[in-house]
C-alpha cells in the first residue's frame, strides 16, 4: 500500500498532507510515512468513517484530533478550533482528512491565506485541485475572511 492510493490525496508540504477518508490499512501507511498527528474534520457518521478511528490512530503511535465540521453548516468556531490545533501541532507532521478532502481543502485554503500569508492564487490553485466550493462553502470562506479582515 502507499499513501498515493488514498482518495483525493494532496501533499501541500513536507509537513502537511490532506486527503479524503483513509481506510484502516491506509492509516497504517500514514503512520509508517512518519506522520505524528491525524486530524479529522469529518463526523463519525460521514461516508466511510472508521468507527474507532481515534483508537486505531493512537494505537499506531499518532495523536488523533477530531473537529467534526457539519458539511452543510460549517461554523466560524470550527475554523478557530482548527487554527488552535494547527498552532498546537506546528512542529509535527500532520495528516489532515475528512470524507472527500472538501472540508479540509477549504480549511487549508483559509489557513494558508490567514496564517501563512500565502497568495490567493497559490492557495486557490491547491483548493481547486480538490473541488470548486459550492455556495455554502463559498459563503463560509467569505465569512471567515471577513472575520479575520483578510481581503483578496
DSSP file (Angstrom, degrees, kcal/mol; ACC not computed):
  #  RESIDUE AA STRUCTURE BP1 BP2  ACC     N-H-->O    O-->H-N    N-H-->O    O-->H-N    TCO  KAPPA ALPHA  PHI   PSI    X-CA   Y-CA   Z-CA
    1    1 A X              0   0    0      0, 0.0     2,-0.3     0, 0.0     3,-0.0   0.000 360.0 360.0 360.0 158.4    0.0    0.0    0.0
    2    2 A X    >   -     0   0    0      1,-0.1     3,-1.7    31,-0.0     4,-0.2  -0.979 360.0-110.3-147.6 161.6    1.0    3.6   -0.4
    3    3 A X  G >  S+     0   0    0     -2,-0.3     3,-2.4     1,-0.3     6,-0.1   0.834 110.7  72.4 -59.8 -31.6   -0.3    7.0    0.6
    4    4 A X  G 3  S+     0   0    0      1,-0.3    -1,-0.3     4,-0.0     5,-0.2   0.701  87.8  63.8 -59.3 -19.1   -1.0    7.7   -3.1
    5    5 A X  G <  S+     0   0    0     -3,-1.7     2,-0.3     2,-0.1    -1,-0.3   0.554  77.7 104.7 -83.0  -7.4   -3.9    5.2   -3.0
    6    6 A X  S X  S-     0   0    0     -3,-2.4     3,-1.2    -4,-0.2    16,-0.1  -0.587  84.9-101.7 -75.9 133.5   -5.8    7.4   -0.5
    7    7 A X  T 3  S-     0   0    0     14,-0.3    13,-3.1    -2,-0.3    -1,-0.1  -0.238  97.1  -0.1 -57.3 136.8   -8.7    9.2   -2.2
    8    8 A X  T 3  S+     0   0    0     11,-0.2    -1,-0.2     1,-0.2     2,-0.2   0.780  85.9 178.9  57.8  33.5   -8.2   12.9   -3.0
    9    9 A X    <   +     0   0    0     -3,-1.2     2,-0.3    -5,-0.2    10,-0.3  -0.439   7.1 176.9 -68.3 135.9   -4.7   12.9   -1.6
   10   10 A X  E     -A   18   0A   0      8,-2.9     8,-3.0    -2,-0.2     2,-0.7  -0.924  20.1-150.4-143.4 116.9   -2.8   16.2   -1.9
   11   11 A X  E     +A   17   0A   0     -2,-0.3     6,-0.2     6,-0.2     3,-0.1  -0.777  17.9 175.1 -86.3 117.5    0.6   16.8   -0.5
   12   12 A X        -     0   0    0      4,-2.0     2,-0.3    -2,-0.7     5,-0.2   0.764  63.6 -24.5 -94.1 -29.3    0.9   20.5    0.5
   13   13 A X  S    S-     0   0    0      3,-1.9    -1,-0.3     1,-0.0     0, 0.0  -0.938  75.4 -81.3-164.6 179.7    4.4   20.4    2.1
   14   14 A X  S    S+     0   0    0     -2,-0.3     3,-0.1     1,-0.2    -1,-0.0   0.775 131.0  39.5 -63.2 -24.6    6.8   18.1    3.8
   15   15 A X  S    S+     0   0    0      1,-0.2    79,-2.9    78,-0.1     2,-0.5   0.745 113.6  51.1 -97.7 -28.4    4.7   18.7    7.0
   16   16 A X  E     + b   0  94A   0     77,-0.2    -4,-2.0    79,-0.1    -3,-1.9  -0.955  51.2 169.9-126.7 126.0    1.1   18.7    5.7
   17   17 A X  E     -Ab  11  95A   0     77,-2.0    79,-2.9    -2,-0.5     2,-0.3  -0.986  14.6-160.3-127.4 140.9   -0.8   16.2    3.6
   18   18 A X  E     +Ab  10  96A   0     -8,-3.0    -8,-2.9    -2,-0.4     2,-0.3  -0.847  19.5 147.9-120.6 157.7   -4.5   16.3    3.0
   19   19 A X  E     - b   0  97A   0     77,-1.5    79,-1.2    -2,-0.3    82,-0.5  -0.983  43.5 -90.4-168.2 172.9   -6.9   13.6    1.8
   20   20 A X  S    S-     0   0    0    -13,-3.1     2,-0.3    80,-0.3    80,-0.3  -0.139  79.6 -44.7 -79.7-170.5  -10.3   12.1    1.9
   21   21 A X        -     0   0    0     78,-1.9   -14,-0.3    26,-0.1    -1,-0.2  -0.432  60.9-149.5 -65.4 118.1  -11.2    9.3    4.4
   22   22 A X        -     0   0    0     -2,-0.3     2,-0.1   -16,-0.1    28,-0.1  -0.516  13.0-125.7 -79.6 156.8   -8.4    6.7    4.6
   23   23 A X     >  -     0   0    0     -2,-0.2     4,-1.8     1,-0.1     5,-0.2  -0.367  36.7 -89.2 -90.2-179.1   -9.2    3.1    5.4
   24   24 A X  H  > S+     0   0    0      1,-0.2     4,-1.3     2,-0.2     3,-0.1   0.905 127.5  47.9 -59.7 -44.4   -7.6    1.2    8.3
   25   25 A X  H  > S+     0   0    0      1,-0.2     4,-1.6     2,-0.2    -1,-0.2   0.876 109.6  53.7 -65.4 -36.8   -4.7   -0.1    6.2
   26   26 A X  H  > S+     0   0    0      1,-0.2     4,-2.1     2,-0.2    -1,-0.2   0.824 102.2  57.9 -68.9 -30.3   -4.1    3.3    4.8
   27   27 A X  H  X S+     0   0    0     -4,-1.8     4,-2.1     2,-0.2    -1,-0.2   0.854 103.2  53.7 -66.6 -32.7   -3.9    4.7    8.3
   28   28 A X  H  X S+     0   0    0     -4,-1.3     4,-2.7     2,-0.2    -2,-0.2   0.917 107.9  50.5 -62.9 -42.3   -1.1    2.2    8.9
   29   29 A X  H  X S+     0   0    0     -4,-1.6     4,-1.7     2,-0.2    -2,-0.2   0.884 106.8  54.6 -61.1 -39.1    0.6    3.7    5.8
   30   30 A X  H  <>S+     0   0    0     -4,-2.1     5,-1.7     2,-0.2     4,-0.2   0.927 110.6  45.4 -60.4 -45.5    0.2    7.2    7.3
   31   31 A X  H ><5S+     0   0    0     -4,-2.1     3,-1.7     1,-0.2    -2,-0.2   0.925 112.2  50.8 -63.4 -44.9    2.0    6.1   10.5
   32   32 A X  H 3<5S+     0   0    0     -4,-2.7    -1,-0.2     1,-0.3    -2,-0.2   0.763 102.0  62.3 -66.2 -24.1    4.7    4.4    8.5
   33   33 A X  T 3<5S-     0   0    0     -4,-1.7    -1,-0.3    -5,-0.2    -2,-0.2   0.514 122.2-105.7 -79.0  -4.6    5.2    7.6    6.5
   34   34 A X  T < 5 +     0   0    0     -3,-1.7    59,-0.3     1,-0.3     2,-0.2   0.616  64.0 154.7  94.6  13.1    6.1    9.4    9.7
   35   35 A X      < -     0   0    0     -5,-1.7    -1,-0.3     1,-0.1    59,-0.2  -0.515  23.6-169.9 -72.9 144.0    3.1   11.4   10.4
   36   36 A X        +     0   0    0     57,-2.1    27,-2.9     1,-0.2     2,-0.4   0.652  67.7  41.3-106.2 -22.1    2.7   12.3   14.0
   37   37 A X  E     -dc  63  94A   0     56,-2.0    58,-2.9    25,-0.2     2,-0.5  -0.992  57.4-163.0-132.6 134.8   -0.9   13.8   14.0
   38   38 A X  E     -dc  64  95A   0     25,-3.0    27,-2.6    -2,-0.4     2,-0.5  -0.983  13.3-168.8-113.0 121.5   -4.0   12.7   12.2
   39   39 A X  E     -dc  65  96A   0     56,-2.5    58,-2.8    -2,-0.5     2,-0.5  -0.957   0.8-166.0-115.1 123.8   -6.6   15.5   12.2
   40   40 A X  E     -dc  66  97A   0     25,-3.0    27,-2.7    -2,-0.5    58,-0.2  -0.934  15.4-179.9-113.9 121.2  -10.1   14.5   11.0
   41   41 A X        +     0   0    0     56,-2.7    28,-2.3    -2,-0.5    57,-0.2   0.377  58.5  92.4 -98.7   3.2  -12.7   17.2   10.1
   42   42 A X  S    S-     0   0    0     55,-0.4     2,-0.2    26,-0.2    28,-0.1  -0.435  78.6-107.6 -91.5 168.9  -15.5   14.8    9.3
   43   43 A X    >   -     0   0    0     26,-0.2     3,-1.6    25,-0.1    -1,-0.1  -0.515  28.6-111.6 -88.0 161.8  -18.2   13.4   11.5
   44   44 A X  T 3  S+     0   0    0      1,-0.3    -1,-0.1    -2,-0.2     5,-0.1   0.691 120.9  53.1 -64.8 -17.3  -18.2    9.9   12.8
   45   45 A X  T 3  S+     0   0    0      3,-0.1    -1,-0.3     2,-0.0     3,-0.1   0.343  84.9 119.1 -99.4   4.7  -21.3    9.4   10.6
   46   46 A X  S X  S-     0   0    0     -3,-1.6     3,-2.1     1,-0.2    -4,-0.0  -0.202  81.3 -67.8 -68.4 163.2  -19.6   10.6    7.4
   47   47 A X  T 3  S-     0   0    0      1,-0.3    -1,-0.2     2,-0.0   -26,-0.1  -0.265 119.0  -2.9 -53.3 128.0  -19.1    8.4    4.4
   48   48 A X  T 3  S+     0   0    0      1,-0.2    -1,-0.3    -3,-0.1    -2,-0.1   0.635  89.9 168.9  63.1  17.8  -16.7    5.5    5.0
   49   49 A X    <   -     0   0    0     -3,-2.1     2,-0.6     1,-0.1    -1,-0.2  -0.291  36.4-125.4 -59.5 144.4  -15.9    6.8    8.5
   50   50 A X    >   -     0   0    0      1,-0.2     3,-1.7   -28,-0.1     4,-0.2  -0.851  13.8-144.9 -93.9 119.3  -14.0    4.4   10.7
   51   51 A X  T 3  S+     0   0    0     -2,-0.6     3,-0.3     1,-0.3    -1,-0.2   0.882  97.1  29.3 -53.6 -45.9  -15.9    3.8   13.9
   52   52 A X  T 3> S+     0   0    0      1,-0.2     4,-2.2     2,-0.1    -1,-0.3  -0.256  77.4 135.7-111.2  45.1  -12.9    3.5   16.1
   53   53 A X  H <> S+     0   0    0     -3,-1.7     4,-3.0     1,-0.2     5,-0.3   0.902  70.3  54.7 -60.3 -42.9  -10.5    5.8   14.2
   54   54 A X  H  > S+     0   0    0     -3,-0.3     4,-2.5    -4,-0.2    -1,-0.2   0.933 110.2  46.0 -57.3 -47.5   -9.2    7.5   17.3
   55   55 A X  H  > S+     0   0    0      2,-0.2     4,-2.2     1,-0.2    -1,-0.2   0.906 114.0  48.5 -63.5 -42.2   -8.3    4.3   18.9
   56   56 A X  H  X S+     0   0    0     -4,-2.2     4,-1.1     2,-0.2    -2,-0.2   0.947 112.4  47.7 -63.5 -48.7   -6.6    2.9   15.8
   57   57 A X  H ><>S+     0   0    0     -4,-3.0     5,-2.0     1,-0.2     3,-0.6   0.924 114.1  46.8 -59.1 -46.0   -4.6    6.1   15.2
   58   58 A X  H ><5S+     0   0    0     -4,-2.5     3,-1.6    -5,-0.3    -1,-0.2   0.852 107.2  56.8 -67.5 -33.7   -3.4    6.2   18.8
   59   59 A X  H 3<5S+     0   0    0     -4,-2.2    -1,-0.2     1,-0.3    -2,-0.2   0.740 103.2  56.6 -67.3 -21.1   -2.5    2.5   18.7
   60   60 A X  T <<5S-     0   0    0     -4,-1.1    -1,-0.3    -3,-0.6    -2,-0.2   0.354 125.3-104.0 -90.4   4.7   -0.2    3.4   15.8
   61   61 A X  T < 5S+     0   0    0     -3,-1.6     2,-0.3     1,-0.3    -3,-0.2   0.608  82.3 119.8  86.8  12.7    1.6    6.0   17.9
   62   62 A X      < -     0   0    0     -5,-2.0     2,-0.4   -25,-0.0    -1,-0.3  -0.733  65.4-113.1-107.7 159.1    0.0    9.1   16.4
   63   63 A X  E     -d   37   0A   0    -27,-2.9   -25,-3.0    -2,-0.3     2,-0.5  -0.723  29.2-147.9 -86.5 138.8   -2.1   11.8   18.0
   64   64 A X  E     +d   38   0A   0     -2,-0.4     2,-0.4   -27,-0.2   -25,-0.2  -0.939  17.2 178.5-113.8 129.5   -5.7   12.0   16.9
   65   65 A X  E     -d   39   0A   0    -27,-2.6   -25,-3.0    -2,-0.5     2,-0.5  -0.997   5.8-169.3-127.5 128.5   -7.7   15.2   16.7
   66   66 A X  E     +d   40   0A   0     -2,-0.4     2,-0.5   -27,-0.2   -25,-0.2  -0.978  12.1 177.4-121.5 127.1  -11.3   15.4   15.5
   67   67 A X        -     0   0    0    -27,-2.7     2,-0.9    -2,-0.5    -2,-0.0  -0.884  25.6-146.6-120.7  94.9  -13.1   18.6   14.7
   68   68 A X        -     0   0    0     -2,-0.5     2,-0.6     1,-0.0   -26,-0.2  -0.496  18.5-171.5 -72.6 103.5  -16.5   17.5   13.5
   69   69 A X        -     0   0    0    -28,-2.3     2,-0.4    -2,-0.9   -26,-0.2  -0.843  23.0-129.0 -98.8 120.7  -17.5   20.1   10.9
   70   70 A X    >   -     0   0    0     -2,-0.6     3,-1.2     3,-0.4   -28,-0.0  -0.555  14.2-145.8 -68.0 123.0  -21.0   19.8    9.5
   71   71 A X  T 3  S+     0   0    0     -2,-0.4     3,-0.4     1,-0.3    -1,-0.2   0.865  97.7  41.0 -62.1 -36.9  -20.7   19.8    5.8
   72   72 A X  T 3  S+     0   0    0      1,-0.2    -1,-0.3    64,-0.0    -2,-0.1   0.434 127.9  30.6 -91.1   0.7  -23.9   21.8    5.2
   73   73 A X  S <  S+     0   0    0     -3,-1.2    -3,-0.4     2,-0.0    -1,-0.2  -0.282  71.3 179.2-156.4  61.8  -23.3   24.2    8.1
   74   74 A X        -     0   0    0     -3,-0.4     2,-0.3    -5,-0.2    -5,-0.1  -0.398  19.1-146.1 -66.8 146.1  -19.7   24.9    8.9
   75   75 A X    >>  -     0   0    0      1,-0.1     4,-1.2    -2,-0.1     3,-0.8  -0.825  21.4-123.6-115.4 151.6  -19.2   27.4   11.7
   76   76 A X  H 3> S+     0   0    0     -2,-0.3     4,-2.1     1,-0.2     3,-0.3   0.886 113.5  61.2 -55.6 -39.7  -16.6   30.1   12.4
   77   77 A X  H 3> S+     0   0    0      1,-0.2     4,-2.3     2,-0.2    -1,-0.2   0.810  96.1  60.5 -61.2 -29.8  -15.8   28.3   15.7
   78   78 A X  H <> S+     0   0    0     -3,-0.8     4,-2.2     1,-0.2    -1,-0.2   0.940 107.7  44.1 -60.8 -46.4  -14.8   25.2   13.7
   79   79 A X  H  X S+     0   0    0     -4,-1.2     4,-2.7    -3,-0.3    -2,-0.2   0.869 110.6  55.0 -67.8 -36.0  -12.1   27.1   11.9
   80   80 A X  H  X S+     0   0    0     -4,-2.1     4,-1.9     2,-0.2    -1,-0.2   0.899 109.4  46.7 -64.6 -39.8  -11.0   28.8   15.2
   81   81 A X  H  X S+     0   0    0     -4,-2.3     4,-2.4     2,-0.2    -2,-0.2   0.913 110.9  53.7 -64.8 -42.4  -10.5   25.4   16.8
   82   82 A X  H  X S+     0   0    0     -4,-2.2     4,-2.8     1,-0.2     5,-0.2   0.926 107.2  50.5 -57.3 -47.3   -8.6   24.3   13.7
   83   83 A X  H  X S+     0   0    0     -4,-2.7     4,-2.1     1,-0.2    -1,-0.2   0.913 110.2  50.3 -57.8 -43.5   -6.3   27.3   14.0
   84   84 A X  H  X S+     0   0    0     -4,-1.9     4,-2.5     1,-0.2    -1,-0.2   0.905 112.4  46.4 -62.7 -41.8   -5.6   26.4   17.6
   85   85 A X  H  X S+     0   0    0     -4,-2.4     4,-2.1     2,-0.2    -2,-0.2   0.890 110.6  52.0 -69.4 -39.4   -4.8   22.8   16.8
   86   86 A X  H  < S+     0   0    0     -4,-2.8    -1,-0.2     1,-0.2    -2,-0.2   0.875 112.7  46.8 -64.0 -35.7   -2.6   23.8   13.9
   87   87 A X  H >< S+     0   0    0     -4,-2.1     3,-1.4    -5,-0.2    -2,-0.2   0.913 110.0  52.4 -69.7 -43.4   -0.7   26.0   16.3
   88   88 A X  H 3< S+     0   0    0     -4,-2.5     3,-0.2     1,-0.3    -2,-0.2   0.859 119.9  34.6 -60.7 -35.6   -0.5   23.3   18.9
   89   89 A X  T >< S+     0   0    0     -4,-2.1     3,-1.2     1,-0.2    -1,-0.3  -0.085  77.6 130.8-110.4  33.4    1.0   20.9   16.5
   90   90 A X  T <  S+     0   0    0     -3,-1.4    -1,-0.2     1,-0.3    -2,-0.1   0.677  76.3  44.2 -64.9 -17.9    3.0   23.4   14.4
   91   91 A X  T 3  S+     0   0    0     -3,-0.2    -1,-0.3    -4,-0.1     2,-0.2   0.550 100.0  85.5-101.9  -9.1    6.2   21.3   14.6
   92   92 A X  S <  S-     0   0    0     -3,-1.2     2,-0.5     1,-0.1   -57,-0.1  -0.531  85.1-107.2 -91.9 157.5    4.6   17.9   13.9
   93   93 A X        -     0   0    0    -59,-0.3   -57,-2.1    -2,-0.2   -56,-2.0  -0.740  42.5-156.5 -80.6 127.6    3.8   16.3   10.5
   94   94 A X  E     -bc  16  37A   0    -79,-2.9   -77,-2.0    -2,-0.5     2,-0.6  -0.919  18.7-161.7-118.1 130.6    0.1   16.4   10.1
   95   95 A X  E     -bc  17  38A   0    -58,-2.9   -56,-2.5    -2,-0.5     2,-0.4  -0.946  20.4-166.8-105.8 110.9   -2.2   14.2    8.0
   96   96 A X  E     +bc  18  39A   0    -79,-2.9   -77,-1.5    -2,-0.6     2,-0.3  -0.830  15.2 159.3-102.4 133.4   -5.5   16.1    7.6
   97   97 A X  E     +bc  19  40A   0    -58,-2.8   -56,-2.7    -2,-0.4   -55,-0.4  -0.980  19.3 170.1-147.6 163.4   -8.6   14.4    6.3
   98   98 A X        -     0   0    0    -79,-1.2   -76,-0.1    -2,-0.3   -56,-0.0  -0.624  63.9 -65.7-143.1-153.6  -12.3   14.5    6.0
   99   99 A X  S    S-     0   0    0    -79,-0.2   -78,-1.9    -2,-0.2   -79,-0.1   0.928 126.4  -3.5 -71.4 -43.3  -14.7   12.4    3.9
  100  100 A X  S    S-     0   0    0    -80,-0.3   -80,-0.3   -81,-0.1    -1,-0.1   0.157 100.0-100.4-137.8  18.9  -13.6   13.7    0.5
  101  101 A X  S  > S+     0   0    0    -82,-0.5     4,-1.2     1,-0.0   -81,-0.1   0.636  93.1 114.0  67.5  17.4  -11.0   16.4    1.3
  102  102 A X  H  > S+     0   0    0      2,-0.2     4,-1.8     3,-0.1     5,-0.2   0.942  78.1  39.6 -81.4 -51.3  -13.6   19.1    0.7
  103  103 A X  H  > S+     0   0    0      1,-0.2     4,-2.6     2,-0.2     5,-0.2   0.953 119.6  48.2 -58.3 -49.6  -13.8   20.5    4.3
  104  104 A X  H  > S+     0   0    0      1,-0.2     4,-2.9     2,-0.2     5,-0.3   0.896 107.7  54.0 -61.4 -42.5  -10.0   20.1    4.7
  105  105 A X  H  X S+     0   0    0     -4,-1.2     4,-2.0     1,-0.2    -1,-0.2   0.888 111.5  45.6 -63.3 -37.6   -9.2   21.8    1.4
  106  106 A X  H  X S+     0   0    0     -4,-1.8     4,-2.6     2,-0.2     5,-0.2   0.930 113.3  49.4 -68.6 -45.2  -11.2   24.9    2.4
  107  107 A X  H  X S+     0   0    0     -4,-2.6     4,-2.7     1,-0.2    -2,-0.2   0.905 113.3  46.7 -61.7 -40.5   -9.8   25.0    5.9
  108  108 A X  H  X S+     0   0    0     -4,-2.9     4,-2.7     2,-0.2    -1,-0.2   0.871 109.4  54.5 -70.2 -35.7   -6.2   24.7    4.5
  109  109 A X  H  X S+     0   0    0     -4,-2.0     4,-1.8    -5,-0.3    -2,-0.2   0.955 113.7  42.1 -57.7 -50.1   -7.0   27.4    1.9
  110  110 A X  H  X S+     0   0    0     -4,-2.6     4,-3.0     2,-0.2     5,-0.3   0.910 114.0  51.8 -64.5 -43.4   -8.1   29.7    4.7
  111  111 A X  H  X>S+     0   0    0     -4,-2.7     4,-2.6     1,-0.2     5,-1.5   0.914 109.7  49.3 -59.5 -44.6   -5.2   28.7    6.9
  112  112 A X  H  <5S+     0   0    0     -4,-2.7     6,-2.9     3,-0.2    -1,-0.2   0.867 115.6  43.4 -67.7 -35.6   -2.7   29.4    4.2
  113  113 A X  H  <5S+     0   0    0     -4,-1.8     4,-0.3     4,-0.2    -2,-0.2   0.943 124.6  33.0 -70.6 -48.2   -4.2   32.8    3.5
  114  114 A X  H  <5S+     0   0    0     -4,-3.0    -3,-0.2    -5,-0.2    -2,-0.2   0.921 133.0  22.9 -80.2 -46.8   -4.6   33.9    7.1
  115  115 A X  T  <5S+     0   0    0     -4,-2.6    -3,-0.2    -5,-0.3    -2,-0.1   0.874 131.2  35.4 -91.5 -41.7   -1.7   32.3    8.9
  116  116 A X  S   <S-     0   0    0     -5,-1.5    -3,-0.2     2,-0.0    -4,-0.1   0.539  93.5-134.0 -94.4  -5.9    0.9   31.7    6.3
  117  117 A X        +     0   0    0     -4,-0.3    -4,-0.2    -6,-0.3    -3,-0.1   0.810  43.8 168.3  57.6  31.9    0.2   34.8    4.3
  118  118 A X        -     0   0    0     -6,-2.9    -1,-0.2     1,-0.1     2,-0.0  -0.380  42.0 -94.6 -70.7 153.3    0.2   32.8    1.1
  119  119 A X     >  -     0   0    0      1,-0.1     4,-2.4    -2,-0.1     5,-0.3  -0.367  26.8-122.1 -68.1 150.0   -1.0   34.5   -2.1
  120  120 A X  H  > S+     0   0    0      1,-0.2     4,-2.9     2,-0.2     5,-0.2   0.904 111.6  55.0 -56.8 -43.0   -4.7   33.9   -3.0
  121  121 A X  H  > S+     0   0    0      2,-0.2     4,-1.9     1,-0.2    -1,-0.2   0.914 110.0  44.2 -61.2 -45.6   -3.6   32.5   -6.4
  122  122 A X  H  > S+     0   0    0      2,-0.2     4,-1.3     1,-0.2    -1,-0.2   0.930 117.1  44.8 -66.3 -45.4   -1.3   29.8   -4.9
  123  123 A X  H  X S+     0   0    0     -4,-2.4     4,-1.9     1,-0.2    -2,-0.2   0.898 113.0  51.5 -66.0 -40.0   -3.8   28.8   -2.2
  124  124 A X  H  X S+     0   0    0     -4,-2.9     4,-2.9    -5,-0.3    -1,-0.2   0.862 102.1  61.0 -65.9 -36.2   -6.7   28.7   -4.6
  125  125 A X  H  X S+     0   0    0     -4,-1.9     4,-0.8    -5,-0.2    -1,-0.2   0.921 108.2  43.2 -57.4 -45.2   -4.7   26.5   -7.1
  126  126 A X  H >X S+     0   0    0     -4,-1.3     4,-0.6     2,-0.2     3,-0.6   0.902 112.8  52.5 -69.3 -40.4   -4.5   23.8   -4.4
  127  127 A X  H >X S+     0   0    0     -4,-1.9     4,-2.3     1,-0.2     3,-1.4   0.929 108.0  51.6 -58.7 -45.2   -8.1   24.2   -3.4
  128  128 A X  H 3< S+     0   0    0     -4,-2.9    -1,-0.2     1,-0.3    -2,-0.2   0.654  95.2  69.4 -72.7 -14.2   -9.3   23.8   -6.9
  129  129 A X  H << S+     0   0    0     -4,-0.8    -1,-0.3    -3,-0.6    -2,-0.2   0.788 112.0  33.5 -67.0 -25.2   -7.4   20.6   -7.4
  130  130 A X  H << S-     0   0    0     -3,-1.4     2,-0.3    -4,-0.6    -2,-0.2   0.878 130.6 -42.8 -95.8 -49.8   -9.9   19.1   -5.0
  131  131 A X     <  -     0   0    0     -4,-2.3     2,-0.7   -30,-0.1    -1,-0.3  -0.987  44.2-104.0-170.6 166.6  -13.1   21.0   -5.8
  132  132 A X        -     0   0    0     -2,-0.3     6,-0.1    -3,-0.1    -4,-0.1  -0.936  53.7-115.9-100.0 110.8  -14.8   24.2   -6.6
  133  133 A X        -     0   0    0     -2,-0.7    -5,-0.0     4,-0.1    -6,-0.0  -0.138  26.9-128.3 -53.5 138.7  -16.6   25.2   -3.3
  134  134 A X     >  -     0   0    0      1,-0.1     4,-2.7     4,-0.0     5,-0.2  -0.092  38.4 -83.2 -75.3-177.4  -20.4   25.2   -3.5
  135  135 A X  H  > S+     0   0    0      1,-0.2     4,-2.3     2,-0.2     5,-0.2   0.876 128.6  52.5 -60.1 -40.8  -22.5   28.2   -2.4
  136  136 A X  H  > S+     0   0    0      1,-0.2     4,-1.9     2,-0.2    -1,-0.2   0.938 114.8  41.2 -60.3 -46.9  -22.5   27.1    1.3
  137  137 A X  H  > S+     0   0    0      2,-0.2     4,-2.6     1,-0.2    -2,-0.2   0.824 111.9  54.1 -75.9 -31.1  -18.7   26.8    1.4
  138  138 A X  H  X S+     0   0    0     -4,-2.7     4,-2.5     2,-0.2    -1,-0.2   0.913 109.9  48.8 -66.6 -40.5  -18.1   30.0   -0.7
  139  139 A X  H  X S+     0   0    0     -4,-2.3     4,-2.6    -5,-0.2    -2,-0.2   0.907 110.7  51.4 -61.9 -41.2  -20.2   31.9    1.9
  140  140 A X  H  X S+     0   0    0     -4,-1.9     4,-2.8     2,-0.2     5,-0.2   0.930 109.0  50.0 -61.7 -46.1  -18.2   30.2    4.6
  141  141 A X  H  X S+     0   0    0     -4,-2.6     4,-2.7     1,-0.2     5,-0.2   0.946 112.7  47.0 -56.3 -49.6  -14.9   31.3    3.0
  142  142 A X  H  X S+     0   0    0     -4,-2.5     4,-2.3     1,-0.2    -1,-0.2   0.898 112.4  50.6 -60.1 -41.7  -16.2   34.9    2.7
  143  143 A X  H  X S+     0   0    0     -4,-2.6     4,-2.3     2,-0.2    -2,-0.2   0.921 112.5  45.1 -63.5 -46.4  -17.4   34.9    6.3
  144  144 A X  H  X S+     0   0    0     -4,-2.8     4,-2.1     2,-0.2    -2,-0.2   0.926 113.5  49.4 -66.4 -44.4  -14.1   33.6    7.7
  145  145 A X  H  <>S+     0   0    0     -4,-2.7     5,-3.2    -5,-0.2    -1,-0.2   0.904 111.6  49.5 -62.1 -40.2  -12.0   36.0    5.6
  146  146 A X  H ><5S+     0   0    0     -4,-2.3     3,-1.3    -5,-0.2    -1,-0.2   0.907 108.3  53.9 -63.9 -41.1  -14.3   38.9    6.7
  147  147 A X  H 3<5S+     0   0    0     -4,-2.3    -1,-0.2     1,-0.3    -2,-0.2   0.901 114.6  40.0 -59.6 -41.2  -13.9   37.9   10.4
  148  148 A X  T 3<5S-     0   0    0     -4,-2.1    -1,-0.3    -5,-0.1    -2,-0.2   0.307 112.1-122.8 -91.4   9.2  -10.1   37.9   10.0
  149  149 A X  T < 5 +     0   0    0     -3,-1.3     2,-0.6     1,-0.2    -3,-0.2   0.885  59.0 151.8  50.1  46.0  -10.3   41.1    7.9
  150  150 A X      < -     0   0    0     -5,-3.2     2,-0.3    -6,-0.1    -1,-0.2  -0.927  25.2-167.7-108.5 115.4   -8.5   39.4    5.1
  151  151 A X              0   0    0     -2,-0.6    -5,-0.0    -3,-0.1     0, 0.0  -0.757 360.0 360.0-102.7 152.3   -9.3   40.8    1.7
  152  152 A X              0   0    0     -2,-0.3    -1,-0.1   -33,-0.0   -32,-0.1   0.409 360.0 360.0 -94.3 360.0   -8.4   39.1   -1.6
